[in-house]
Amino acid sequence: MATERLPMRHIREILRQKLVLGRSNRQVAASLGISHGSVSNTASRGRALGLDWEAIKALGDDALEQRLYGPRSTKRAGRPFPDPAYLHTELRRVGVTLQLLHLEYLEQHPDGFRYTAFCAHYNAWLSRQKPTMRQVHRAGEKLFVDYSGNKPQIVDPQTGEVTEVELFVAVLGASNFTYAEATRTQKVMDFIASHVRALEHIGGVPKAIVPDQLKSGVSRSCRYEPGLQRTYEEMAGHYGTAILPARPRSPRDKAKVENGVLVVQRWILAKIRNQTFFSLDALNERISDLCFELNERRMRVYGASRRELLERLDKAALGPLPEKRFVTGEWKTACVNIDYHIEFDHHFYSVPSTLLGTEVDIRATATTVEIYLGNERIAGHARSMRRGQHTTIAEHMPKAHQAHAEWRPSRILAWAGSIGPETAKLAEAILAARPHPEQGYRSCLGILRLSKKYGGARVELACARAMSVGARSYRHVESILKHGLDQLSPTEASRSTRPTHENIRGRSYYH
């Protein structure tokens, strides 16, 4: 095997020390940390040239190498070099390796480079690229998401007030396909909605989504075991993907989107810097147009546009979108109050009364409020914006409360009317005499139940007598029936109600 040739900087230093400094071979070898034989061989070739140091300095590396060693072997002449940009792109496909690409290369060029030289050529090209390109992103594997630090603005057309809004950016790892949109905030509802629209724009679902550890996505920040925000976790389950938060203060974990944010800032924000937008929709329409241009633009390194790479690499590897769009919901934990209701957004919603004091989970969307015990859905309500009011399902109430809740003034009056008009009049008078109709329910129900003991006819007469004397209570009607006053004429009833006693003078005493 031939001895490996010394680097040209060592060859020049050997010749300088020999020709200018006059040092021995061993001294030169010791100073450069190389073998004595290498110094001797180079010095001999230098003497054979018959050139002084000034002439050697004037020669370039290639010219000096050719003078010392002659022209390089033509053994590799005519061998086609592999295209490193093509190799780098193909390595993003699932299952593709350099060994497979080398076999395909040899099928086209049987006299081409062997595997070691093939890999060396690719690695030499890769080392000259940006450090971030050293990550190999598989097709359909990851979607990187982040917010831009530089923010676009919208202007209120009425007041002229300028408001900064957030810029959401999502980048696919393999194809660099980029999605961007503006939202009002970075809060959970906006954050999740941006993900939904990004996946729909891409037309598929990656195996994982890589966000920063912002509060809207991560409830507990940790380098090793971050806790996911529940709505974010629910969204990932709906789309059949996973959330892999980047480590805190580790931008290289999501370098793809970090670079994507810079591209969006330069190719989108920079272009709209002198434009004025009066609504979020108008701003997003312009961002969408510029984002389309960005994805259609040919990338020099890959020799293809982001959209071309999306179709070539990611499309086939992405998972399908579900039939139904994810509906964003806000989660909250609450304890069931003594009145078997829980509070959400200043409104009260009922749950089964058997769960008093139990901690439950609330999932609220724009239109519904659902209550869960563990993974079981135990109640659902239409969302109400009436502050301080109650939404109650009758089945959630205890049996006694259900029976009481069934009574309404109209029902009580209808039942009283079925006994007779006098009973209906008395019931109406009792309800009207109370500050709240509910306070007269018990009196009316008591009078109506007297019909079971005395019969409807007697109750009707008793109610008529109570109305005539201004009585407005169950106690008065019961007393009339108990003493049989409903059976007497008004005169007899008046006489029967006055007891005979020596201390009672009567009307004749005064005449």
QUIFEN-V808997 format. One record per backbone hydrogen bond with DSSP energy under -1.0 kcal/mol. NH is the residue of the N-H (numbers start at 0). CO is the residue of the C=O. E is the energy in kcal/mol with one decimal. If there is no record, write none. Layout:
NH|CO|E / NH|CO|E
This chain:
10|6|-1.8 / 11|7|-2.6 / 12|8|-1.7 / 13|9|-2.5 / 14|10|-2.2 / 15|11|-2.4 / 16|12|-2.5 / 17|13|-2.1 / 18|14|-2.8 / 19|15|-2.7 / 20|15|-1.2 / 22|16|-2.0 / 27|23|-2.3 / 28|24|-2.6 / 29|25|-2.4 / 30|26|-1.9 / 31|27|-1.8 / 32|28|-1.4 / 33|28|-1.7 / 38|34|-1.5 / 39|35|-2.3 / 40|36|-2.6 / 41|37|-2.1 / 42|38|-2.6 / 43|39|-2.2 / 44|40|-1.8 / 45|41|-2.1 / 46|42|-2.3 / 47|43|-1.7 / 55|51|-1.9 / 56|52|-2.5 / 57|53|-1.2 / 58|55|-1.1 / 63|59|-2.9 / 64|60|-2.6 / 65|61|-2.2 / 66|62|-2.1 / 67|63|-2.4 / 68|64|-2.9 / 69|65|-1.7 / 76|73|-1.0 / 78|75|-2.1 / 86|82|-2.1 / 87|83|-2.7 / 88|84|-1.9 / 89|85|-2.7 / 90|86|-2.1 / 91|88|-1.4 / 92|89|-1.9 / 95|92|-1.6 / 100|96|-2.1 / 101|97|-2.3 / 102|98|-1.9 / 103|99|-2.1 / 104|100|-2.1 / 105|101|-2.4 / 106|102|-1.6 / 107|103|-1.2 / 108|104|-2.3 / 111|108|-2.3 / 117|113|-2.6 / 118|114|-2.6 / 119|115|-2.3 / 120|116|-2.3 / 121|117|-1.8 / 122|118|-3.0 / 123|119|-2.2 / 124|120|-1.7 / 125|121|-2.5 / 126|122|-2.2 / 128|125|-1.4 / 132|129|-1.8 / 133|130|-1.8 / 134|131|-1.2 / 138|91|-3.3 / 140|137|-1.8 / 142|207|-1.9 / 143|170|-3.0 / 144|209|-2.3 / 145|168|-2.2 / 147|166|-2.4 / 153|162|-2.3 / 154|276|-2.9 / 155|160|-2.7 / 159|155|-2.6 / 162|153|-2.9 / 164|151|-2.3 / 165|182|-2.5 / 167|180|-2.9 / 168|145|-2.9 / 169|178|-2.7 / 170|143|-2.8 / 171|176|-2.2 / 172|141|-2.4 / 175|171|-1.6 / 178|169|-2.8 / 180|167|-1.9 / 182|165|-2.0 / 190|186|-3.1 / 191|187|-2.9 / 192|188|-1.9 / 193|189|-2.0 / 194|190|-1.4 / 195|191|-2.3 / 196|192|-2.2 / 197|193|-2.2 / 198|194|-2.6 / 199|195|-2.0 / 200|196|-2.1 / 201|197|-2.3 / 202|198|-2.2 / 203|198|-1.2 / 204|318|-2.7 / 206|139|-1.8 / 207|140|-1.3 / 208|241|-2.7 / 209|142|-2.9 / 213|211|-1.4 / 216|213|-1.5 / 217|213|-2.6 / 218|226|-2.1 / 219|226|-1.7 / 226|219|-2.5 / 228|216|-2.4 / 232|228|-2.3 / 233|229|-2.5 / 234|230|-2.3 / 235|231|-2.1 / 236|232|-2.0 / 237|233|-2.1 / 238|234|-1.9 / 240|235|-2.4 / 243|208|-2.8 / 245|210|-2.7 / 249|246|-1.4 / 252|249|-1.9 / 253|250|-1.2 / 254|251|-1.2 / 257|253|-2.0 / 258|254|-2.5 / 259|255|-1.8 / 260|256|-3.0 / 261|257|-1.6 / 262|258|-2.3 / 263|259|-2.5 / 264|260|-2.6 / 265|261|-2.0 / 266|262|-3.0 / 267|263|-2.1 / 268|263|-1.8 / 269|264|-1.6 / 271|267|-1.4 / 274|271|-1.7 / 282|278|-1.8 / 283|279|-2.5 / 284|280|-2.0 / 285|281|-1.7 / 286|282|-2.4 / 287|283|-2.4 / 288|284|-1.6 / 289|285|-2.2 / 290|286|-2.6 / 291|287|-2.0 / 292|288|-1.8 / 293|289|-2.3 / 294|290|-2.2 / 295|291|-1.4 / 296|292|-1.0 / 298|303|-2.1 / 302|298|-2.0 / 306|294|-2.5 / 308|304|-2.2 / 309|305|-2.2 / 310|306|-2.3 / 311|307|-2.4 / 312|308|-3.3 / 314|309|-2.8 / 317|313|-1.6 / 318|204|-3.6 / 329|363|-3.5 / 331|361|-2.1 / 333|359|-2.6 / 335|357|-2.5 / 336|340|-2.4 / 339|336|-1.8 / 341|348|-2.8 / 343|346|-2.7 / 346|343|-1.4 / 347|388|-2.4 / 348|341|-2.7 / 349|390|-1.9 / 350|339|-2.1 / 352|395|-1.7 / 354|351|-2.1 / 356|335|-1.9 / 357|354|-2.4 / 359|333|-3.1 / 360|371|-2.8 / 361|331|-3.7 / 362|369|-3.1 / 363|329|-2.8 / 364|367|-2.5 / 368|380|-2.7 / 369|362|-3.0 / 370|378|-2.6 / 371|360|-3.3 / 372|375|-2.9 / 375|372|-1.8 / 377|370|-2.5 / 378|370|-1.3 / 380|368|-2.5 / 382|366|-2.6 / 387|345|-3.8 / 388|385|-1.4 / 390|347|-2.8 / 395|392|-1.8 / 396|393|-1.6 / 401|397|-2.6 / 402|398|-2.3 / 403|399|-1.9 / 404|400|-2.8 / 405|401|-1.3 / 406|403|-1.3 / 411|407|-2.4 / 412|408|-2.5 / 413|409|-1.9 / 414|410|-2.2 / 415|411|-2.6 / 416|412|-2.3 / 417|413|-1.1 / 418|415|-1.1 / 419|415|-1.8 / 423|419|-1.9 / 424|420|-2.3 / 425|421|-2.3 / 426|422|-2.5 / 427|423|-2.4 / 428|424|-2.3 / 429|425|-2.5 / 430|426|-2.3 / 431|427|-2.1 / 432|428|-1.6 / 438|435|-1.9 / 439|436|-1.9 / 440|437|-1.1 / 443|439|-2.2 / 444|440|-2.9 / 445|441|-2.4 / 446|442|-2.1 / 447|443|-2.5 / 448|444|-1.9 / 450|447|-1.0 / 451|448|-1.4 / 453|449|-2.9 / 454|450|-1.2 / 458|454|-1.8 / 459|455|-2.3 / 460|456|-2.0 / 461|457|-2.8 / 462|458|-2.5 / 463|459|-1.9 / 464|460|-2.3 / 465|461|-2.4 / 466|462|-2.5 / 467|463|-1.8 / 468|464|-1.5 / 470|465|-2.6 / 476|472|-1.4 / 477|473|-2.5 / 478|474|-2.0 / 479|475|-2.1 / 480|476|-2.2 / 481|477|-2.6 / 482|478|-2.1 / 484|479|-1.9 / 486|483|-1.6 / 492|488|-2.9 / 493|489|-2.0 / 494|490|-2.2 / 495|491|-3.0 / 496|492|-1.2 / 497|494|-1.4 / 503|500|-1.9 / 509|506|-1.4 / 510|507|-1.3
